[in-house]
Amino acid sequence: MLKKANRLKKRYQFNYVYRAGEHFSGKAITLYVSPSKTKDIKVGFAVTKKIGHATMRNLIKRRLREIVYAEIPNLKQQYNIIVVAREGISEFTFFELSCEFHKLILKAGLVNEKIS
């Protein structure tokens, strides 16, 4: 589960990211990314009623949260991200969603370049 410090929750936070951020789209996911004033990365999720009934939306949110949770240590800090589920996401497997998310964060330039 994401820590409280890593969550976008308020409407004004979502509106700021939608308005001031860039977006990167894939087949099942769209990412909205904007710089943040806080030192932590913050992530929000949006799954509309167009996707399906409540059980399906909750399943998709759980999958997306787990994918993001696994990637947080590899992401640059001081960014706000909104992960938006697109129509047809229910047809994708967990692995396919994970691969697509990884491609989108690479495209957005959010991956840390740590040399070890």
Backbone as JSON Lines, residues from 0, in Angstrom:
{"i":0,"aa":"M","n":[0.84,-1.18,0.0],"ca":[0.0,0.0,0.0],"c":[0.89,1.24,0.0]}
{"i":1,"aa":"L","n":[0.46,2.24,-0.71],"ca":[1.2,3.5,-0.76],"c":[1.15,4.22,0.58]}
{"i":2,"aa":"K","n":[2.25,4.83,0.95],"ca":[2.27,5.63,2.17],"c":[1.41,6.87,1.98]}
{"i":3,"aa":"K","n":[0.94,7.43,3.08],"ca":[0.11,8.63,2.99],"c":[0.86,9.78,2.33]}
{"i":4,"aa":"A","n":[2.17,9.84,2.55],"ca":[2.98,10.91,1.97],"c":[3.06,10.79,0.45]}
{"i":5,"aa":"N","n":[2.71,9.63,-0.09],"ca":[2.82,9.4,-1.53],"c":[1.47,9.39,-2.24]}
{"i":6,"aa":"R","n":[0.42,9.93,-1.62],"ca":[-0.91,9.88,-2.22],"c":[-1.42,11.27,-2.59]}
{"i":7,"aa":"L","n":[-2.04,11.36,-3.75],"ca":[-2.83,12.54,-4.11],"c":[-4.26,12.21,-3.72]}
{"i":8,"aa":"K","n":[-4.9,13.1,-2.96],"ca":[-6.26,12.79,-2.51],"c":[-7.25,13.9,-2.8]}
{"i":9,"aa":"K","n":[-6.83,15.13,-2.71],"ca":[-7.75,16.26,-2.8],"c":[-8.03,16.63,-4.26]}
{"i":10,"aa":"R","n":[-9.21,17.14,-4.48],"ca":[-9.63,17.55,-5.82],"c":[-8.7,18.62,-6.4]}
{"i":11,"aa":"Y","n":[-8.29,19.59,-5.57],"ca":[-7.43,20.66,-6.09],"c":[-6.06,20.12,-6.51]}
{"i":12,"aa":"Q","n":[-5.59,19.05,-5.87],"ca":[-4.33,18.44,-6.28],"c":[-4.47,17.79,-7.66]}
{"i":13,"aa":"F","n":[-5.57,17.07,-7.86],"ca":[-5.82,16.46,-9.16],"c":[-5.97,17.54,-10.24]}
{"i":14,"aa":"N","n":[-6.75,18.58,-9.94],"ca":[-6.95,19.65,-10.92],"c":[-5.64,20.32,-11.32]}
{"i":15,"aa":"Y","n":[-4.75,20.53,-10.34],"ca":[-3.45,21.14,-10.63],"c":[-2.65,20.27,-11.6]}
{"i":16,"aa":"V","n":[-2.61,18.97,-11.35],"ca":[-1.83,18.07,-12.21],"c":[-2.43,18.01,-13.61]}
{"i":17,"aa":"Y","n":[-3.76,17.93,-13.69],"ca":[-4.41,17.91,-15.01],"c":[-4.11,19.19,-15.78]}
{"i":18,"aa":"R","n":[-4.15,20.33,-15.09],"ca":[-3.98,21.63,-15.75],"c":[-2.52,21.93,-16.09]}
{"i":19,"aa":"A","n":[-1.61,21.68,-15.14],"ca":[-0.22,22.12,-15.3],"c":[0.7,21.02,-15.81]}
{"i":20,"aa":"G","n":[0.23,19.79,-15.87],"ca":[1.12,18.69,-16.2],"c":[1.09,18.29,-17.66]}
{"i":21,"aa":"E","n":[2.02,17.41,-18.0],"ca":[2.07,16.8,-19.33],"c":[1.36,15.46,-19.25]}
{"i":22,"aa":"H","n":[0.9,14.96,-20.38],"ca":[0.29,13.63,-20.36],"c":[0.98,12.72,-21.36]}
{"i":23,"aa":"F","n":[1.01,11.44,-20.99],"ca":[1.63,10.4,-21.8],"c":[0.64,9.25,-21.86]}
{"i":24,"aa":"S","n":[0.28,8.84,-23.08],"ca":[-0.79,7.85,-23.24],"c":[-0.27,6.53,-23.78]}
{"i":25,"aa":"G","n":[-0.87,5.47,-23.29],"ca":[-0.66,4.13,-23.8],"c":[-2.0,3.55,-24.2]}
{"i":26,"aa":"K","n":[-2.04,2.25,-24.44],"ca":[-3.29,1.62,-24.84],"c":[-4.28,1.51,-23.69]}
{"i":27,"aa":"A","n":[-3.78,1.28,-22.46],"ca":[-4.67,1.06,-21.33],"c":[-4.56,2.13,-20.25]}
{"i":28,"aa":"I","n":[-3.46,2.89,-20.26],"ca":[-3.19,3.85,-19.19],"c":[-2.78,5.18,-19.79]}
{"i":29,"aa":"T","n":[-3.18,6.26,-19.12],"ca":[-2.67,7.6,-19.41],"c":[-2.05,8.14,-18.14]}
{"i":30,"aa":"L","n":[-0.85,8.7,-18.26],"ca":[-0.17,9.32,-17.11],"c":[-0.21,10.82,-17.27]}
{"i":31,"aa":"Y","n":[-0.57,11.52,-16.2],"ca":[-0.44,12.97,-16.13],"c":[0.67,13.24,-15.12]}
{"i":32,"aa":"V","n":[1.67,14.03,-15.51],"ca":[2.84,14.26,-14.69],"c":[3.1,15.75,-14.57]}
{"i":33,"aa":"S","n":[3.34,16.22,-13.34],"ca":[3.72,17.61,-13.14],"c":[4.73,17.69,-12.01]}
{"i":34,"aa":"P","n":[5.62,18.68,-12.05],"ca":[6.56,18.86,-10.94],"c":[5.82,19.23,-9.66]}
{"i":35,"aa":"S","n":[6.39,18.85,-8.53],"ca":[5.77,19.1,-7.24],"c":[6.65,19.99,-6.4]}
{"i":36,"aa":"K","n":[6.04,20.69,-5.45],"ca":[6.8,21.54,-4.53],"c":[7.28,20.74,-3.33]}
{"i":37,"aa":"T","n":[6.67,19.58,-3.08],"ca":[7.09,18.75,-1.96],"c":[8.23,17.84,-2.38]}
{"i":38,"aa":"K","n":[8.94,17.27,-1.41],"ca":[10.09,16.43,-1.75],"c":[9.69,15.02,-2.13]}
{"i":39,"aa":"D","n":[8.48,14.59,-1.8],"ca":[8.04,13.23,-2.1],"c":[7.31,13.18,-3.44]}
{"i":40,"aa":"I","n":[7.3,11.98,-4.0],"ca":[6.49,11.75,-5.19],"c":[5.07,11.46,-4.7]}
{"i":41,"aa":"K","n":[4.07,11.99,-5.42],"ca":[2.67,11.78,-5.04],"c":[1.94,11.19,-6.24]}
{"i":42,"aa":"V","n":[1.11,10.18,-5.97],"ca":[0.42,9.45,-7.02],"c":[-1.07,9.4,-6.72]}
{"i":43,"aa":"G","n":[-1.88,9.62,-7.75],"ca":[-3.32,9.5,-7.66],"c":[-3.82,8.58,-8.76]}
{"i":44,"aa":"F","n":[-5.01,8.03,-8.58],"ca":[-5.58,7.1,-9.54],"c":[-6.97,7.55,-9.92]}
{"i":45,"aa":"A","n":[-7.3,7.4,-11.21],"ca":[-8.63,7.77,-11.7],"c":[-9.16,6.64,-12.57]}
{"i":46,"aa":"V","n":[-10.29,6.08,-12.14],"ca":[-10.95,5.02,-12.9],"c":[-12.42,5.42,-13.0]}
{"i":47,"aa":"T","n":[-12.89,5.73,-14.2],"ca":[-14.25,6.23,-14.38],"c":[-15.27,5.09,-14.44]}
{"i":48,"aa":"K","n":[-16.52,5.47,-14.36],"ca":[-17.61,4.49,-14.42],"c":[-17.77,3.88,-15.8]}
{"i":49,"aa":"K","n":[-17.12,4.46,-16.8],"ca":[-17.16,3.89,-18.15],"c":[-16.44,2.54,-18.2]}
{"i":50,"aa":"I","n":[-15.55,2.31,-17.26],"ca":[-14.74,1.1,-17.25],"c":[-15.58,-0.15,-16.94]}
{"i":51,"aa":"G","n":[-16.5,-0.04,-16.0],"ca":[-17.31,-1.2,-15.64],"c":[-17.97,-0.99,-14.3]}
{"i":52,"aa":"H","n":[-18.48,-2.06,-13.75],"ca":[-19.15,-1.98,-12.46],"c":[-18.11,-1.79,-11.34]}
{"i":53,"aa":"A","n":[-18.59,-1.58,-10.13],"ca":[-17.71,-1.21,-9.01],"c":[-16.65,-2.26,-8.73]}
{"i":54,"aa":"T","n":[-17.0,-3.53,-8.83],"ca":[-16.04,-4.59,-8.57],"c":[-14.89,-4.53,-9.56]}
{"i":55,"aa":"M","n":[-15.18,-4.29,-10.83],"ca":[-14.15,-4.2,-11.85],"c":[-13.27,-2.97,-11.63]}
{"i":56,"aa":"R","n":[-13.88,-1.84,-11.29],"ca":[-13.1,-0.62,-11.04],"c":[-12.17,-0.81,-9.85]}
{"i":57,"aa":"N","n":[-12.65,-1.46,-8.8],"ca":[-11.8,-1.7,-7.64],"c":[-10.65,-2.65,-7.96]}
{"i":58,"aa":"L","n":[-10.91,-3.67,-8.76],"ca":[-9.86,-4.59,-9.18],"c":[-8.78,-3.84,-9.96]}
{"i":59,"aa":"I","n":[-9.2,-2.98,-10.85],"ca":[-8.24,-2.21,-11.66],"c":[-7.43,-1.27,-10.77]}
{"i":60,"aa":"K","n":[-8.09,-0.61,-9.83],"ca":[-7.36,0.28,-8.92],"c":[-6.34,-0.49,-8.08]}
{"i":61,"aa":"R","n":[-6.71,-1.67,-7.6],"ca":[-5.77,-2.48,-6.82],"c":[-4.56,-2.87,-7.65]}
{"i":62,"aa":"R","n":[-4.8,-3.27,-8.9],"ca":[-3.69,-3.63,-9.79],"c":[-2.77,-2.44,-10.03]}
{"i":63,"aa":"L","n":[-3.36,-1.29,-10.34],"ca":[-2.55,-0.1,-10.62],"c":[-1.76,0.34,-9.39]}
{"i":64,"aa":"R","n":[-2.38,0.27,-8.21],"ca":[-1.66,0.63,-6.98],"c":[-0.46,-0.27,-6.75]}
{"i":65,"aa":"E","n":[-0.63,-1.56,-6.98],"ca":[0.47,-2.5,-6.77],"c":[1.59,-2.26,-7.77]}
{"i":66,"aa":"I","n":[1.26,-1.97,-9.0],"ca":[2.26,-1.68,-10.03],"c":[3.06,-0.44,-9.65]}
{"i":67,"aa":"V","n":[2.38,0.61,-9.23],"ca":[3.05,1.86,-8.85],"c":[3.88,1.65,-7.59]}
{"i":68,"aa":"Y","n":[3.34,0.92,-6.61],"ca":[4.06,0.66,-5.36],"c":[5.41,-0.02,-5.63]}
{"i":69,"aa":"A","n":[5.43,-0.96,-6.57],"ca":[6.66,-1.66,-6.9],"c":[7.67,-0.75,-7.6]}
{"i":70,"aa":"E","n":[7.19,0.27,-8.3],"ca":[8.07,1.15,-9.07],"c":[8.52,2.39,-8.3]}
{"i":71,"aa":"I","n":[7.9,2.72,-7.18],"ca":[8.22,3.97,-6.47],"c":[9.7,4.12,-6.13]}
{"i":72,"aa":"P","n":[10.4,3.08,-5.68],"ca":[11.83,3.28,-5.39],"c":[12.66,3.67,-6.61]}
{"i":73,"aa":"N","n":[12.17,3.35,-7.81],"ca":[12.91,3.65,-9.04],"c":[12.55,5.0,-9.65]}
{"i":74,"aa":"L","n":[11.57,5.7,-9.07],"ca":[11.09,6.94,-9.67],"c":[11.78,8.16,-9.06]}
{"i":75,"aa":"K","n":[11.9,9.2,-9.88],"ca":[12.42,10.48,-9.38],"c":[11.42,11.08,-8.41]}
{"i":76,"aa":"Q","n":[11.92,11.77,-7.42],"ca":[11.08,12.42,-6.42],"c":[10.63,13.79,-6.95]}
{"i":77,"aa":"Q","n":[9.81,14.46,-6.2],"ca":[9.29,15.8,-6.49],"c":[8.45,15.85,-7.76]}
{"i":78,"aa":"Y","n":[7.61,14.83,-7.95],"ca":[6.65,14.82,-9.05],"c":[5.3,14.39,-8.54]}
{"i":79,"aa":"N","n":[4.26,14.9,-9.19],"ca":[2.89,14.43,-8.97],"c":[2.49,13.64,-10.21]}
{"i":80,"aa":"I","n":[1.89,12.49,-10.0],"ca":[1.49,11.62,-11.1],"c":[0.04,11.2,-10.9]}
{"i":81,"aa":"I","n":[-0.73,11.24,-11.97],"ca":[-2.08,10.67,-11.95],"c":[-2.1,9.55,-12.98]}
{"i":82,"aa":"V","n":[-2.53,8.37,-12.56],"ca":[-2.66,7.22,-13.44],"c":[-4.14,7.09,-13.78]}
{"i":83,"aa":"V","n":[-4.47,7.29,-15.05],"ca":[-5.86,7.24,-15.5],"c":[-6.07,5.97,-16.31]}
{"i":84,"aa":"A","n":[-7.06,5.19,-15.91],"ca":[-7.41,3.97,-16.64],"c":[-8.24,4.33,-17.86]}
{"i":85,"aa":"R","n":[-7.89,3.75,-18.99],"ca":[-8.64,4.0,-20.22],"c":[-9.61,2.84,-20.47]}
{"i":86,"aa":"E","n":[-10.58,3.08,-21.34],"ca":[-11.54,2.03,-21.68],"c":[-10.79,0.84,-22.29]}
{"i":87,"aa":"G","n":[-11.2,-0.34,-21.92],"ca":[-10.56,-1.55,-22.41],"c":[-9.46,-2.06,-21.5]}
{"i":88,"aa":"I","n":[-9.19,-1.37,-20.4],"ca":[-8.12,-1.79,-19.49],"c":[-8.42,-3.14,-18.86]}
{"i":89,"aa":"S","n":[-9.68,-3.49,-18.73],"ca":[-10.04,-4.76,-18.09],"c":[-9.6,-5.97,-18.9]}
{"i":90,"aa":"E","n":[-9.29,-5.77,-20.18],"ca":[-8.85,-6.87,-21.03],"c":[-7.35,-7.14,-20.91]}
{"i":91,"aa":"F","n":[-6.61,-6.26,-20.22],"ca":[-5.17,-6.41,-20.07],"c":[-4.84,-7.22,-18.82]}
{"i":92,"aa":"T","n":[-3.78,-8.01,-18.89],"ca":[-3.33,-8.75,-17.71],"c":[-2.48,-7.84,-16.83]}
{"i":93,"aa":"F","n":[-2.2,-8.31,-15.62],"ca":[-1.36,-7.55,-14.7],"c":[0.02,-7.3,-15.31]}
{"i":94,"aa":"F","n":[0.58,-8.31,-15.93],"ca":[1.91,-8.18,-16.54],"c":[1.91,-7.15,-17.67]}
{"i":95,"aa":"E","n":[0.88,-7.18,-18.51],"ca":[0.79,-6.22,-19.61],"c":[0.66,-4.79,-19.08]}
{"i":96,"aa":"L","n":[-0.14,-4.61,-18.02],"ca":[-0.29,-3.28,-17.41],"c":[1.04,-2.81,-16.81]}
{"i":97,"aa":"S","n":[1.75,-3.72,-16.18],"ca":[3.04,-3.39,-15.58],"c":[4.03,-2.95,-16.66]}
{"i":98,"aa":"C","n":[4.08,-3.66,-17.76],"ca":[4.98,-3.3,-18.87],"c":[4.61,-1.95,-19.45]}
{"i":99,"aa":"E","n":[3.32,-1.71,-19.63],"ca":[2.88,-0.43,-20.19],"c":[3.21,0.73,-19.25]}
{"i":100,"aa":"F","n":[3.0,0.55,-17.95],"ca":[3.34,1.59,-17.0],"c":[4.83,1.89,-17.05]}
{"i":101,"aa":"H","n":[5.64,0.84,-17.11],"ca":[7.09,1.04,-17.16],"c":[7.49,1.82,-18.42]}
{"i":102,"aa":"K","n":[6.89,1.48,-19.56],"ca":[7.18,2.21,-20.8],"c":[6.8,3.68,-20.69]}
{"i":103,"aa":"L","n":[5.66,3.96,-20.05],"ca":[5.21,5.34,-19.92],"c":[6.09,6.16,-18.98]}
{"i":104,"aa":"I","n":[6.57,5.55,-17.89],"ca":[7.45,6.32,-16.99],"c":[8.81,6.55,-17.64]}
{"i":105,"aa":"L","n":[9.25,5.62,-18.48],"ca":[10.48,5.86,-19.24],"c":[10.28,7.01,-20.23]}
{"i":106,"aa":"K","n":[9.15,7.0,-20.91],"ca":[8.82,8.05,-21.88],"c":[8.72,9.42,-21.2]}
{"i":107,"aa":"A","n":[8.2,9.43,-19.97],"ca":[8.05,10.68,-19.23],"c":[9.35,11.13,-18.57]}
{"i":108,"aa":"G","n":[10.35,10.27,-18.55],"ca":[11.63,10.61,-17.94],"c":[11.6,10.6,-16.43]}
{"i":109,"aa":"L","n":[10.83,9.72,-15.84],"ca":[10.67,9.67,-14.39],"c":[11.55,8.63,-13.7]}
{"i":110,"aa":"V","n":[12.31,7.86,-14.46],"ca":[13.11,6.79,-13.88],"c":[14.46,7.37,-13.43]}
{"i":111,"aa":"N","n":[14.84,7.02,-12.2],"ca":[16.15,7.45,-11.67],"c":[17.27,6.83,-12.47]}
{"i":112,"aa":"E","n":[18.32,7.58,-12.67],"ca":[19.51,7.07,-13.36],"c":[20.6,6.81,-12.33]}
{"i":113,"aa":"K","n":[20.38,5.82,-11.46],"ca":[21.34,5.49,-10.42],"c":[22.44,4.61,-11.02]}
{"i":114,"aa":"I","n":[23.65,4.96,-10.71],"ca":[24.79,4.16,-11.14],"c":[25.31,3.4,-9.92]}
{"i":115,"aa":"S","n":[25.27,2.08,-9.99],"ca":[25.74,1.32,-8.84],"c":[26.92,0.45,-9.19]}
